[in-house]
Amino acid sequence: MIIIFGSKTMYKNLGTVGSYYCERCHNTSEWQFMQHRTWFTLFFIPVFPISGKHEYLQCPICSQAYKVPEGK
């Protein structure tokens, strides 16, 4: 019997947060609030998370991302 396991990082777009200026591409655009998390997979099905949630703001033009500090 062969058991296939691994990990997969899943990304989630939580919507726009506002219009901001990007220092990388020098454009002002509606930035996206993104979240990603790594999951343990068994037969390509995510079973349980193996990392915490990581949140960041991302420029939709050049994909530059800035990490959102975690609340205390």
C-alpha positions as a Markdown table, in Angstrom:
| # | Residue | x | y | z |
|---|---|---|---|---|
| 1 | Met | 0.0 | 0.0 | 0.0 |
| 2 | Ile | 1.3 | 3.4 | -0.9 |
| 3 | Ile | 0.5 | 6.4 | 1.3 |
| 4 | Ile | 1.0 | 9.8 | -0.3 |
| 5 | Phe | 1.5 | 12.8 | 2.1 |
| 6 | Gly | 3.0 | 16.2 | 2.0 |
| 7 | Ser | 2.1 | 19.9 | 2.6 |
| 8 | Lys | 0.3 | 22.6 | 0.7 |
| 9 | Thr | 0.1 | 26.3 | 1.3 |
| 10 | Met | -3.3 | 27.8 | 0.8 |
| 11 | Tyr | -3.9 | 31.5 | 0.0 |
| 12 | Lys | -7.1 | 33.4 | 0.8 |
| 13 | Asn | -8.0 | 36.8 | -0.4 |
| 14 | Leu | -9.9 | 38.6 | 2.4 |
| 15 | Gly | -10.8 | 41.7 | 0.3 |
| 16 | Thr | -9.6 | 45.2 | -0.3 |
| 17 | Val | -8.5 | 47.4 | 2.5 |
| 18 | Gly | -8.0 | 50.7 | 0.8 |
| 19 | Ser | -6.1 | 52.7 | -1.8 |
| 20 | Tyr | -2.4 | 52.9 | -1.0 |
| 21 | Tyr | 0.8 | 54.0 | -2.8 |
| 22 | Cys | 3.3 | 51.2 | -3.6 |
| 23 | Glu | 7.0 | 52.1 | -3.3 |
| 24 | Arg | 8.0 | 49.3 | -5.6 |
| 25 | Cys | 5.9 | 50.0 | -8.7 |
| 26 | His | 5.0 | 53.7 | -7.9 |
| 27 | Asn | 1.3 | 53.2 | -8.4 |
| 28 | Thr | -1.7 | 53.9 | -6.2 |
| 29 | Ser | -4.2 | 51.1 | -6.2 |
| 30 | Glu | -6.7 | 49.1 | -4.1 |
| 31 | Trp | -4.5 | 46.8 | -2.0 |
| 32 | Gln | -5.6 | 43.3 | -1.0 |
| 33 | Phe | -5.7 | 41.8 | 2.5 |
| 34 | Met | -4.3 | 38.3 | 2.1 |
| 35 | Gln | -3.8 | 35.3 | 4.4 |
| 36 | His | -1.9 | 32.1 | 3.9 |
| 37 | Arg | -1.5 | 28.9 | 5.9 |
| 38 | Thr | 0.4 | 25.6 | 5.4 |
| 39 | Trp | -1.6 | 22.4 | 5.7 |
| 40 | Phe | -0.6 | 18.7 | 6.1 |
| 41 | Thr | -2.0 | 16.7 | 3.2 |
| 42 | Leu | -2.9 | 13.1 | 2.9 |
| 43 | Phe | -3.7 | 11.8 | -0.6 |
| 44 | Phe | -3.7 | 15.5 | -1.8 |
| 45 | Ile | -6.5 | 16.4 | 0.7 |
| 46 | Pro | -5.7 | 19.1 | 3.4 |
| 47 | Val | -6.1 | 17.4 | 6.8 |
| 48 | Phe | -4.9 | 19.8 | 9.5 |
| 49 | Pro | -2.9 | 23.1 | 9.6 |
| 50 | Ile | 0.9 | 22.8 | 10.4 |
| 51 | Ser | 1.5 | 26.6 | 10.6 |
| 52 | Gly | -0.2 | 29.6 | 11.9 |
| 53 | Lys | -2.1 | 32.2 | 9.9 |
| 54 | His | 0.2 | 34.7 | 8.2 |
| 55 | Glu | -1.5 | 38.0 | 7.1 |
| 56 | Tyr | -0.2 | 40.6 | 4.7 |
| 57 | Leu | -1.2 | 43.5 | 2.4 |
| 58 | Gln | -0.4 | 43.0 | -1.3 |
| 59 | Cys | -0.2 | 45.4 | -4.2 |
| 60 | Pro | -2.4 | 44.0 | -7.0 |
| 61 | Ile | -0.1 | 45.4 | -9.7 |
| 62 | Cys | 3.4 | 44.2 | -8.8 |
| 63 | Ser | 2.5 | 41.7 | -6.0 |
| 64 | Gln | 4.7 | 43.5 | -3.4 |
| 65 | Ala | 3.6 | 42.3 | 0.0 |
| 66 | Tyr | 4.0 | 43.8 | 3.5 |
| 67 | Lys | 3.4 | 41.6 | 6.6 |
| 68 | Val | 0.7 | 42.8 | 9.0 |
| 69 | Pro | 2.0 | 42.8 | 12.6 |
| 70 | Glu | 0.1 | 40.4 | 14.9 |
| 71 | Gly | -2.1 | 41.9 | 17.6 |
| 72 | Lys | -1.1 | 41.6 | 21.2 |
